[in-house]
Amino acid sequence: MSDRERGPSRLAQLVTSGTLGALAGAALGARRGRRAVLLGAAAGAVAVGASDAVARARQKPNEIPALWSRIVASGAIAAPLGWLAGRRAGPALTATAAGTAAGALGLRPQKVALGPVVGAAAGLAARRAGASPALAAAGAVVAYRTAAALAFRDPQVALLAEGVAREDLPFVVPHTARTRYVGTGYIADLAERLGGAYVADAPDVGIVATLDSLAGPDFDPSRVDPEVREFYEHTTRFTLDIVPEWRTWVRPGYLLYRTLLARPLGQANVPMNQREAQRGVHGRIDTVTPTGTDTIAIRGWIRSFADTDEPIYIGVYTTYRHEGRGYVSVGFPLPQASFTATLEPRDRADGGLTLTSRSSLDQPGHYLTYVDERTGELTSLAVHGFAERLDVYVRDGELRAEHAFWVFGLPFLVLHYRMERKPASGGQPI
């Protein structure tokens, strides 16, 4: 596929960046009359357009434009916004607000805290110099982006691949949702698209076919406690109790995320507290087996609140091997996209099993992937700022698990699980 088919043409990109530069230049010259506005618009269009053109000419495949070019663009965006804000506020307040907004977009808590500090400092300098609110806002954003780039050198999100075939990214589970709501009926919808035999609430199946497929230098399946192995290979034989432990600092943000995104999406809707978890967790594994085979291709572990069937997680579990190691990849479908957690298996001294994305290997990690519905090609981001570790083990005769999560290096959630074997008479899968 040509670059023209994949995205905007170079001409369209140049027009966009030139227009952005023109608006910035006009805003910066607004206090000096019409002539200054026109000259500023022309100079801004040339400067920002040239910056974007040079950055894109030097851009390599599967890379985003250079940081310096993105900083120029962010300053250009801030200038007209600062001009608008300056009609009601002075340069100091405008710069502080601009720095705060830029910091909030950085998401990382350290960046969020840095934003208003840099903004206030830029605002103080702008007021002393008699600068316009437009210049104050642009200066604050450029200063913040520069300081953040120097202070935080590890990228939290990086473009991994653009417009590639599915086989090029074996660590991505590229199953997407066709609608804006994922929900507990997702695997049935996926089976309709893919074809094959669909089984809802499949009996006596696991989230993996066999732990032997995960063998590697750091994981020996023969050392795993039989009950841990049984849980993975016959997950539906167990019930599951969950106790969430949220860090205090993340609760307000998670509440907002859950209200605005998770519940309307029907995906990634973790209980907020133990009282909510006491509603009970109902789960099942839906499967899809391709026509003409008896090998399960899709294992969808669906967890929901027992009282209302409101979705908690809908995950598609897969395993694959790469360079003598086995990995577990869990895909969480999103509208036209998928969020994948690829985890490395490791032995535990007590016979348990650890699955973690915190690894020096090139496969484990978290990946946000857009899937082109027309071509099936993938564009994927590596989300380095997110990490998780799942430990399943037997202690005091009980099967337990702890699922820990980090964002930007900060721990924010641990899910404590207790798994119990169902009565021999059966019952619903977890």
C-alpha positions as CSV (number, residue, x, y, z in Angstrom):
1,M,0.0,0.0,0.0
2,S,1.3,3.5,-0.9
3,D,1.9,6.3,1.6
4,R,-0.9,8.2,-0.1
5,E,-3.4,5.4,0.7
6,R,-2.2,5.1,4.3
7,G,-2.6,8.6,5.4
8,P,-2.6,12.3,4.5
9,S,-0.3,13.4,1.6
10,R,2.7,15.5,2.1
11,L,0.9,18.5,0.6
12,A,-2.0,18.1,3.1
13,Q,0.4,17.8,6.0
14,L,2.2,21.0,4.8
15,V,-1.1,22.9,4.5
16,T,-2.1,21.8,8.0
17,S,1.2,22.8,9.6
18,G,1.3,26.1,7.6
19,T,-2.2,27.0,8.7
20,L,-1.3,26.2,12.3
21,G,1.8,28.4,12.0
22,A,-0.2,31.2,10.4
23,L,-2.6,31.3,13.3
24,A,0.2,31.3,15.8
25,G,2.0,34.1,14.0
26,A,-1.2,36.2,13.8
27,A,-1.8,35.7,17.5
28,L,1.7,36.7,18.4
29,G,1.4,39.9,16.3
30,A,-2.1,40.8,17.4
31,R,-1.0,43.6,19.8
32,R,0.9,45.5,17.1
33,G,-1.8,46.1,14.5
34,R,-3.0,44.7,11.3
35,R,0.3,44.8,9.5
36,A,2.0,42.9,12.3
37,V,-0.8,40.3,12.2
38,L,-0.3,39.7,8.5
39,L,3.5,39.6,8.7
40,G,3.3,37.3,11.7
41,A,0.9,35.0,9.9
42,A,3.2,34.7,6.9
43,A,6.3,34.2,9.1
44,G,4.5,31.6,11.2
45,A,3.3,29.7,8.2
46,V,6.8,29.5,6.8
47,A,8.5,28.6,10.1
48,V,6.1,25.9,11.3
49,G,5.6,24.6,7.8
50,A,9.3,24.3,7.2
51,S,9.8,22.7,10.6
52,D,7.2,20.0,9.8
53,A,8.5,19.4,6.3
54,V,12.1,18.9,7.5
55,A,11.0,16.6,10.4
56,R,8.9,14.5,8.1
57,A,11.6,14.3,5.4
58,R,14.0,12.9,8.1
59,Q,11.4,10.6,9.6
60,K,12.1,6.9,9.4
61,P,9.5,4.2,9.0
62,N,7.5,3.4,12.1
63,E,8.7,6.7,13.7
64,I,6.8,9.8,14.7
65,P,8.2,13.2,13.7
66,A,11.2,14.5,15.7
67,L,10.7,15.8,19.2
68,W,11.9,19.3,18.3
69,S,9.3,19.5,15.6
70,R,6.5,18.4,17.9
71,I,7.6,21.0,20.5
72,V,7.4,23.7,17.8
73,A,3.9,22.5,16.9
74,S,2.7,22.5,20.5
75,G,4.0,26.1,20.9
76,A,2.1,27.1,17.8
77,I,-1.1,25.5,19.1
78,A,-0.7,27.3,22.5
79,A,-0.2,30.8,20.9
80,P,-3.8,31.4,19.6
81,L,-5.3,29.8,22.7
82,G,-3.2,32.1,24.8
83,W,-4.5,35.1,22.7
84,L,-8.1,34.0,23.4
85,A,-7.4,33.5,27.1
86,G,-5.6,36.8,27.3
87,R,-8.9,38.7,26.6
88,R,-9.9,37.8,30.2
89,A,-6.5,37.1,31.9
90,G,-3.0,38.5,32.0
91,P,0.2,36.8,30.8
92,A,1.0,35.3,34.2
93,L,-2.3,33.5,34.7
94,T,-2.4,32.5,31.0
95,A,1.1,30.9,31.1
96,T,0.3,29.1,34.3
97,A,-2.8,27.7,32.8
98,A,-1.0,26.7,29.6
99,G,1.8,24.9,31.6
100,T,-0.8,23.1,33.7
101,A,-2.7,21.9,30.7
102,A,0.4,20.7,29.0
103,G,1.4,18.8,32.1
104,A,-2.0,17.2,32.4
105,L,-1.6,15.9,28.8
106,G,1.6,14.2,29.9
107,L,-0.4,11.9,32.1
108,R,2.6,10.8,34.1
109,P,2.2,12.2,37.7
110,Q,5.6,13.7,37.7
111,K,4.8,15.5,34.5
112,V,1.5,16.7,35.8
113,A,3.2,18.2,38.8
114,L,5.9,19.8,36.6
115,G,3.4,21.6,34.3
116,P,2.1,24.3,36.6
117,V,5.6,24.9,38.1
118,V,7.1,25.7,34.7
119,G,3.9,27.6,33.6
120,A,4.1,29.8,36.7
121,A,7.8,30.5,36.1
122,A,7.2,31.4,32.5
123,G,4.2,33.6,33.5
124,L,6.4,35.5,36.0
125,A,9.0,36.1,33.3
126,A,6.4,37.1,30.8
127,R,4.8,39.6,33.1
128,R,8.2,41.2,33.9
129,A,9.0,41.4,30.2
130,G,5.6,42.8,29.3
131,A,4.9,39.9,26.9
132,S,1.5,39.3,25.4
133,P,-0.6,36.4,26.7
134,A,-0.1,34.6,23.4
135,L,3.6,34.7,23.8
136,A,3.4,33.8,27.4
137,A,1.3,30.7,26.6
138,A,3.5,29.6,23.8
139,G,6.6,30.1,25.9
140,A,5.2,28.2,28.8
141,V,4.4,25.2,26.6
142,V,7.7,25.2,24.8
143,A,9.6,25.5,28.1
144,Y,7.5,22.7,29.7
145,R,8.0,20.3,26.8
146,T,11.7,21.0,26.7
147,A,12.1,20.6,30.5
148,A,10.0,17.4,30.5
149,A,12.1,16.0,27.6
150,L,15.3,16.6,29.6
151,A,13.9,15.3,32.9
152,F,12.1,12.2,31.5
153,R,14.1,10.6,28.9
154,D,12.3,7.3,28.8
155,P,9.4,7.4,26.4
156,Q,6.2,6.1,27.9
157,V,4.5,5.6,24.6
158,A,6.3,4.9,21.3
159,L,5.1,4.1,17.8
160,L,6.1,0.5,17.2
161,A,4.8,-0.2,13.7
162,E,2.6,1.4,11.1
163,G,0.5,-0.4,8.5
164,V,2.1,-3.8,8.9
165,A,0.8,-7.4,8.5
166,R,-0.5,-9.3,11.5
167,E,2.2,-11.9,11.3
168,D,4.8,-9.1,11.8
169,L,3.5,-8.5,15.3
170,P,3.0,-11.9,16.9
171,F,2.8,-10.4,20.4
172,V,-0.4,-8.5,19.5
173,V,-3.9,-10.0,19.7
174,P,-5.6,-8.0,16.9
175,H,-9.3,-8.8,17.7
176,T,-11.4,-5.6,17.7
177,A,-14.9,-4.7,18.6
178,R,-17.2,-3.7,15.7
179,T,-19.4,-1.5,18.0
180,R,-18.7,1.1,20.7
181,Y,-19.8,-1.4,23.3
182,V,-17.7,-4.6,23.9
183,G,-19.8,-6.4,26.5
184,T,-20.2,-10.0,27.5
185,G,-21.5,-11.1,24.1
186,Y,-18.2,-10.2,22.4
187,I,-16.9,-13.7,21.7
188,A,-20.3,-14.6,20.1
189,D,-19.9,-11.6,17.7
190,L,-16.3,-12.5,17.0
191,A,-17.3,-16.1,16.2
192,E,-19.9,-14.8,13.7
193,R,-17.1,-12.8,11.9
194,L,-14.5,-15.5,11.9
195,G,-16.7,-18.6,11.4
196,G,-16.3,-21.9,13.2
197,A,-18.0,-23.6,16.1
198,Y,-18.9,-21.3,18.9
199,V,-19.4,-22.6,22.4
200,A,-20.7,-20.3,25.1
201,D,-19.8,-21.1,28.7
202,A,-17.6,-24.0,27.6
203,P,-17.2,-26.8,30.1
204,D,-13.9,-27.8,31.6
205,V,-11.5,-25.6,29.6
206,G,-8.7,-23.3,30.6
207,I,-7.3,-20.0,29.5
208,V,-4.4,-21.9,28.0
209,A,-4.4,-25.3,26.4
210,T,-1.3,-26.5,28.2
211,L,1.4,-24.9,30.3
212,D,4.0,-26.9,28.4
213,S,3.6,-24.5,25.5
214,L,5.2,-21.8,27.7
215,A,8.4,-23.7,28.5
216,G,11.6,-21.7,28.2
217,P,14.9,-20.8,29.9
218,D,13.1,-19.2,32.8
219,F,10.1,-21.4,33.1
220,D,10.0,-25.2,33.6
221,P,6.3,-26.4,33.5
222,S,7.3,-29.6,35.3
223,R,8.1,-27.6,38.5
224,V,4.6,-26.0,38.7
225,D,2.3,-27.1,41.5
226,P,-0.4,-29.4,40.1
227,E,-3.2,-27.1,41.4
228,V,-1.7,-24.1,39.7
229,R,-1.4,-26.0,36.5
230,E,-5.0,-27.2,36.8
231,F,-6.2,-23.6,37.3
232,Y,-4.6,-22.5,34.0
233,E,-5.5,-25.6,31.9
234,H,-9.0,-26.1,33.5
235,T,-10.0,-22.7,34.7
236,T,-13.7,-23.4,34.7
237,R,-13.2,-25.9,37.5
238,F,-12.7,-23.0,39.9
239,T,-14.6,-20.1,41.4
240,L,-13.0,-16.8,42.0
241,D,-13.2,-14.1,44.7
242,I,-11.5,-10.8,44.2
243,V,-10.4,-8.0,46.6
244,P,-9.1,-4.8,44.9
245,E,-6.5,-2.7,46.6
246,W,-6.2,0.7,45.0
247,R,-3.6,3.3,45.9
248,T,-5.3,6.4,47.2
249,W,-3.7,8.8,44.7
250,V,-5.2,7.0,41.7
251,R,-8.8,6.7,43.0
252,P,-10.1,10.1,41.7
253,G,-8.7,9.5,38.2
254,Y,-9.9,5.9,38.1
255,L,-13.4,7.0,39.1
256,L,-13.5,9.5,36.2
257,Y,-12.1,6.9,33.8
258,R,-14.6,4.4,34.9
259,T,-17.6,6.7,34.6
260,L,-16.6,8.2,31.3
261,L,-15.0,5.3,29.5
262,A,-15.0,1.8,31.1
263,R,-18.7,1.5,31.8
264,P,-19.9,3.0,28.5
265,L,-17.3,0.8,26.7
266,G,-18.2,-2.4,28.6
267,Q,-14.6,-3.3,29.1
268,A,-11.8,-2.9,31.8
269,N,-14.3,-2.1,34.6
270,V,-12.5,-3.2,37.7
271,P,-14.3,-3.1,41.1
272,M,-13.7,0.1,43.0
273,N,-13.6,-1.4,46.4
274,Q,-14.2,-4.6,48.4
275,R,-17.8,-3.8,49.0
276,E,-18.4,-3.7,45.3
277,A,-16.4,-6.9,44.8
278,Q,-18.8,-8.6,47.2
279,R,-21.5,-8.4,44.5
280,G,-19.7,-11.4,43.3
281,V,-17.7,-12.2,40.1
282,H,-19.2,-14.4,37.5
283,G,-17.0,-15.7,34.8
284,R,-17.1,-18.0,31.8
285,I,-14.9,-19.0,29.0
286,D,-16.4,-18.8,25.5
287,T,-14.5,-20.7,22.7
288,V,-14.3,-20.7,18.9
289,T,-13.0,-23.7,17.1
290,P,-12.3,-23.4,13.3
291,T,-14.4,-25.6,11.0
292,G,-12.7,-28.9,10.2
293,T,-10.5,-29.0,13.3
294,D,-10.9,-29.8,17.0
295,T,-8.3,-27.2,18.2
296,I,-9.7,-24.2,20.0
297,A,-8.5,-21.0,18.3
298,I,-10.2,-18.4,20.6
299,R,-10.5,-18.6,24.3
300,G,-12.4,-15.6,25.7
301,W,-12.4,-15.3,29.4
302,I,-15.4,-13.1,30.3
303,R,-15.8,-11.8,33.8
304,S,-18.8,-9.8,35.0
305,F,-20.6,-8.8,38.2
306,A,-22.7,-11.7,39.3
307,D,-25.8,-9.7,40.2
308,T,-26.2,-7.7,36.9
309,D,-23.8,-9.3,34.4
310,E,-22.1,-5.9,34.0
311,P,-18.8,-6.5,32.3
312,I,-15.6,-6.4,34.2
313,Y,-13.1,-7.8,31.7
314,I,-13.4,-9.4,28.3
315,G,-10.0,-10.9,27.4
316,V,-8.9,-13.2,24.5
317,Y,-6.1,-15.5,25.7
318,T,-3.5,-16.8,23.4
319,T,0.0,-18.4,23.6
320,Y,2.8,-18.4,21.1
321,R,6.5,-19.2,21.0
322,H,9.4,-17.0,19.9
323,E,13.1,-17.9,20.0
324,G,12.7,-20.9,22.3
325,R,10.4,-19.2,24.8
326,G,6.6,-19.3,25.3
327,Y,4.5,-16.2,26.0
328,V,1.0,-15.5,27.0
329,S,-0.8,-12.7,25.1
330,V,-4.1,-11.3,26.4
331,G,-6.1,-9.1,24.0
332,F,-8.7,-6.7,25.3
333,P,-10.9,-5.7,22.4
334,L,-11.8,-2.1,21.8
335,P,-13.7,-0.3,19.0
336,Q,-11.5,-0.8,15.9
337,A,-8.5,-1.5,18.2
338,S,-7.1,-3.8,20.8
339,F,-5.0,-3.4,24.0
340,T,-2.7,-6.4,24.4
341,A,-0.7,-7.5,27.4
342,T,2.1,-9.9,26.4
343,L,3.6,-11.6,29.5
344,E,6.7,-13.6,30.1
345,P,6.3,-16.8,32.3
346,R,8.8,-17.4,35.1
347,D,9.2,-20.0,37.8
348,R,8.4,-19.4,41.4
349,A,10.4,-21.2,44.1
350,D,7.1,-22.3,45.8
351,G,5.8,-24.0,42.6
352,G,3.8,-21.1,41.5
353,L,3.8,-19.3,38.2
354,T,4.7,-15.6,37.5
355,L,3.5,-13.9,34.4
356,T,5.0,-10.4,33.9
357,S,5.5,-7.7,31.4
358,R,8.4,-6.3,33.3
359,S,11.2,-7.9,31.3
360,S,14.4,-7.2,29.4
361,L,13.1,-9.3,26.5
362,D,11.7,-7.7,23.4
363,Q,8.3,-9.5,23.4
364,P,6.7,-8.7,26.7
365,G,4.9,-5.4,27.1
366,H,1.6,-3.6,26.5
367,Y,0.5,-2.6,23.0
368,L,-2.3,-0.4,21.8
369,T,-3.1,-1.4,18.2
370,Y,-5.4,0.1,15.6
371,V,-6.6,-2.4,13.0
372,D,-7.5,-1.2,9.5
373,E,-10.8,-2.9,8.8
374,R,-10.3,-2.7,5.0
375,T,-6.8,-4.1,4.8
376,G,-6.3,-5.9,8.2
377,E,-3.0,-4.0,8.6
378,L,-1.9,-3.0,12.1
379,T,-0.6,0.3,13.5
380,S,0.7,-0.3,17.0
381,L,1.9,1.7,19.9
382,A,4.2,0.3,22.7
383,V,2.9,1.5,26.0
384,H,6.0,1.4,28.1
385,G,4.5,3.4,30.9
386,F,2.2,0.5,31.9
387,A,3.3,-2.8,33.5
388,E,1.8,-5.7,35.4
389,R,2.8,-8.9,37.2
390,L,0.5,-11.9,38.0
391,D,1.6,-14.4,40.6
392,V,-0.5,-17.6,41.1
393,Y,0.6,-19.9,43.9
394,V,-0.6,-22.3,46.7
395,R,-0.2,-21.1,50.2
396,D,-1.6,-22.8,53.4
397,G,-3.5,-25.2,51.2
398,E,-5.3,-22.4,49.3
399,L,-4.9,-21.4,45.7
400,R,-4.2,-17.6,45.5
401,A,-3.1,-15.0,43.1
402,E,-1.9,-11.4,43.2
403,H,-2.1,-9.2,40.2
404,A,-0.1,-6.0,40.5
405,F,-0.1,-3.0,38.1
406,W,2.1,0.0,37.7
407,V,1.8,3.2,35.6
408,F,4.7,5.4,34.9
409,G,6.7,3.3,37.4
410,L,4.3,3.9,40.2
411,P,2.2,1.1,41.7
412,F,-1.5,1.8,41.6
413,L,-3.5,-1.4,42.0
414,V,-3.2,-4.9,43.3
415,L,-6.0,-7.4,42.8
416,H,-6.0,-10.2,45.4
417,Y,-7.7,-13.5,44.3
418,R,-8.8,-16.6,46.1
419,M,-9.7,-19.5,43.9
420,E,-11.7,-22.5,45.1
421,R,-12.5,-25.7,43.4
422,K,-16.2,-26.2,42.5
423,P,-18.2,-29.0,43.9
424,A,-18.0,-32.2,42.0
425,S,-21.6,-31.7,40.9
426,G,-20.5,-28.8,38.7
427,G,-21.8,-25.3,38.6
428,Q,-21.1,-22.2,36.6
429,P,-17.5,-21.5,35.5
430,I,-15.8,-18.6,37.2
